[in-house]
Amino acid sequence: MPADMGRRRRAIAAALVVVAAGAVACGSQGISSEIGSQPANVQHGALLFSQRCSGCHTLGVVGAQGTTENVRQRERVDGPNFNTRHETRDNVLYAIRNGGFSGAIMPENVVVGKDAQAVAAFLAKYSGLKAKRPVTPNG
């Protein structure tokens, strides 16, 4: 094989490695750096939520954009937007075990055991941070 052909193949291989590294990095940029300062179970819950739940749910802290705020553009599989909807740990565990609250779309037991506990801890801490708070007489 001529030397020129060998250099060309190495250059193509190097370019493919750079492109592949860039594609992988894009997928991992979603989780906010603030998650790194949280307890291990919350960090693990963030990772699991990003991997298993982000296709149907929205939550900015992990870069999940699975829902739309425009009612006319909603799809059947759009789950709650957790930027604006707060959930308690117990509600999250219920939804995980039972396939959401309606049981129509979300798979039951999408995570189980300690993984379910981690997702519940994560969502209890980070869901609803952008929820509109009702105006009260005291401000």
Secondary structure by P-SEA (a helix, b strand, c coil): ccaaaaaaaaaaaaaaaaaaaaaaaaaacccccccccccaaaaaaaaaaaccccccbbbcccccccccccccccccccccccccccccaaaaaaaaacccccccccccccccaaaaaaaaaaaaacccccccccccccc
